[in-house]
Amino acid sequence: MDHGPKIGERIPPFEAPDQFGRMHSLETIRRANGAVIVFVRSADW
């Protein structure tokens, strides 16, 4: 069973909406110190 990327592994390009529905990619949120991405599975699936 695949559980996503391993620690330190690079992730593929993606886009996801923020809480206001605006789309962002890793390039638009990454800053000089990097970025932390947290994926949460919805209970409504």
ZADOMI-983428 format. One record per residue (C-alpha): x, y, z; residue in three letters. Coordinates in Angstrom, 3 decimals, decimal comma, padded with zeros to 6 digits. Each point is the difference from the previous one (the first is absolute). Last residue first. Layout:
REM residues N
+----------+----------+----------+------+
|     east |    north |       up | rest |
+----------+----------+----------+------+
|        X |        Y |        Z |  ALA |
...
+----------+----------+----------+------+
END
This chain:
REM residues 45
+----------+----------+----------+------+
|     east |    north |       up | rest |
+----------+----------+----------+------+
| -015,317 |  010,394 |  001,550 |  TRP |
| -001,125 |  002,565 |  002,625 |  ASP |
|  002,604 | -000,515 |  002,749 |  ALA |
|  002,380 |  002,002 | -002,178 |  SER |
|  003,600 | -001,137 | -000,274 |  ARG |
|  002,447 |  002,605 |  001,182 |  VAL |
|  003,075 |  000,917 | -002,027 |  PHE |
|  002,578 |  002,203 |  001,688 |  VAL |
|  002,581 |  001,900 | -002,044 |  ILE |
|  002,794 |  001,837 |  001,784 |  VAL |
|  001,856 |  002,553 | -002,090 |  ALA |
|  003,568 |  001,079 | -000,696 |  GLY |
|  002,089 |  002,497 |  001,966 |  ASN |
|  000,361 |  002,426 | -002,941 |  ALA |
| -003,715 | -000,317 | -000,868 |  ARG |
| -002,152 | -002,715 | -001,597 |  ARG |
| -003,691 |  000,888 | -000,397 |  ILE |
| -000,219 |  000,895 | -003,712 |  THR |
|  002,518 | -002,649 | -001,125 |  GLU |
| -001,832 | -002,755 |  001,878 |  LEU |
| -003,122 |  000,884 | -001,966 |  SER |
| -002,954 |  002,063 |  001,164 |  HIS |
| -003,652 |  000,249 | -001,060 |  MET |
| -002,295 |  002,461 |  001,756 |  ARG |
| -003,082 | -001,666 |  001,548 |  GLY |
|  000,042 |  002,101 |  003,179 |  PHE |
|  001,292 | -002,805 |  002,257 |  GLN |
|  002,810 | -000,628 | -002,498 |  ASP |
| -000,451 | -001,966 | -003,209 |  PRO |
|  002,587 | -002,522 | -001,210 |  ALA |
|  002,465 | -000,107 | -002,888 |  GLU |
|  002,686 | -002,636 | -000,503 |  PHE |
|  003,555 | -000,584 | -001,238 |  PRO |
|  001,413 | -003,353 |  001,146 |  PRO |
|  001,339 | -000,403 |  003,553 |  ILE |
|  003,684 | -000,191 |  000,871 |  ARG |
|  000,878 | -002,646 |  002,587 |  GLU |
|  001,296 |  001,273 |  003,345 |  GLY |
| -002,309 | -002,231 |  002,015 |  ILE |
| -001,569 | -002,589 | -002,335 |  LYS |
| -002,726 |  001,011 | -002,421 |  PRO |
| -003,521 | -001,404 |  000,233 |  GLY |
| -001,516 | -002,906 |  001,914 |  HIS |
|  000,128 | -002,657 | -002,713 |  ASP |
| -001,378 | -003,421 |  001,000 |  MET |
+----------+----------+----------+------+
END
